[in-house]
Amino acid sequence: MFSDDLPHQPVPLTDPGPLPVPESVERAEMRSVLLRHVSNGGNCRSCGRPPDHTGMCWAARVAYERLASEWGK
């Protein structure tokens, strides 16, 4: 079979970019970040960063805010 035998497949003119991550996958990843990044009075066990005023390291705080922003949706 030669390439001339194949039906013509139009090529998109623009690259649509990467596909968005499904919501269920993103939520599962954010939950796993929250479970890994725990600080019990000291630095985070996973990344070693000190906690902020909320008692969470930066990664845990971002994961928490992402999950909380999607809570009512």
N, C-alpha and C positions, 0 to 999 in steps of 0.2 A: 504494500500500500504506500502510495506516495502522498506528499502533502497536497498535491493538486486534486487528489481523490476525495479529500475531506471537505465537507460543506464549509463555506466561508463563515468564520466566527468573528463578529465585530469586536474590536478592541475598544474598551472605554477610553474616552479622551482624557479624563481626569482620574487621578488615583483617589479613591474614596478614603484612603487611610486605614488605620487598623480598626477592626470591629470593636464596638464597645464591650466591656466586660459585663456578662449577665449579672443582674442584681443579686441573685442567689449566691453566685460565686464571690462577689465582692463582700457581701454580708458575712459569709463563712470565713473569709480571710480576715476581716476586721475582728470577728470573734476570736480567732486564733491569736491575733496580735494582742488582744486584751488578756488572754490567758497566759501568754508568754511574758509580757512586760509587766512584772509585778514588783513594787518596791515596798518592802515591809520596814519602814522607818529609815532605810538607807538608800543606796543607789539601786537602780533597776537590776534585777538578776540577769536579764537578757542583754541589754545594751550598755549597762554600767553608768548611765546618766543619772544625775540627781533628780529627785522629784520636784515639781513646781508647787505652787500654792495649793493645788488641788490634791496633791499626794501622788500624782501620776507622772511618769516620765513623758517626754514629748511624743513618742510613738503611741503610747497608750492613750494619751489625751486626744490625738488626731483620730485614732480608731473610735474612741468613745463619741466624739463629736460627729463623725460620719454616721455612726449607727443611730445616734439620737436625732439627727436631722431627718432620717428616713423613717422614724418611729411611727408617725401618724399617717404615712402614705400607704 
